């Protein structure tokens, strides 16, 4: 079977419960992920629900963007030779992705469908606001696959764990802070992260800044604003080593972005910082290990425009071009309280790690 999910890290991880459900339903099938180059680097050789990755050149390097093949005429040659029994579209409303999936020539096609998208053999209505994990499980239920909404534990190698141990020596407890997000509106203010780092350090907790190279400036700003030194690993790890670093931490505090989802995938407790609309789609539904904190700001702090109308074409307003933080309603004290509670429970919450 082929599964189209060619997006960024958090997008992929939210699809892993559906991928695991397909694996359980069809244990003898080969599951091919049609994805981006990073999927290939990260998943090849890693035990999990995906057997292999086929990189789609049309979207390589454009994580989050739909394939630009509205009529299937740009189907890569290597896919034309494949013979899939089932093709699954988990890549948005289907305006561009459904034709690509249909062009695979699979025996059966299923997926998501917005009102203006072409149909597949069976599909689920796409509406903007829906928990993404449940959205994808709803799709695979069309072929009798089902399972828990929790992310399956990500397998990590001994080398990745050794790298994390070298970067975070000692027992900690370590609490990872991720200040980045692709959309500035989803970022908790830098000064709040700095104040949180100081509160943690004063309590004997060891804060550590994490993220990719694109987050380096934000992490540096947090470090500069903090009164006490903060370990900064931003941009110093590949994705596998970052996953192991997050596994080594007791709690991860982050905006709605890839590292927060990666922490969930390795079994680490999280405090997620969400704009209320994003929380509908991406926040964890349970509260034992994961504590989403929501900001209910829906009007732009700069111009007052209503920015809550996405997915509702009959409602007036379509947001604005400003990009201030929408998370200013979340105070530092709330985050500290949740981290403190999770630290107290950490020994009882940690699942058995999965190795490669």
Secondary structure, DSSP 4 states (H G I P E B T S, - for coil): -EEE----HHHHHHHHHHHHHHHHHTTTSPPEEEE-HHHHHHHTT--SS--EEEE-TTTTT-TTPPPS-TTSTT--HHHHT---SEEEE-STTSTTHHHHHHHT--SEEEEEE-TTSPP-SEEEE--SSS-HHHHHHHHHGGGT----SSPPPPPB-HHHHHHHHHHS-S---EEEEE---SSGGGPPPHHHHHHHHHHHHHTT-EEEE---GGGHHHHHHHHHH-SS--EE-TTSS-HHHHHHHHHHSSEEEEESSHHHHHHHHTT-EEEEEEEHHHHHHHS-S-SSSEEEEEE---B-TTT--B---TT-TTSS----S----S-TTS-HHHHHHHHHHHHHHHHHHPPPP-B-
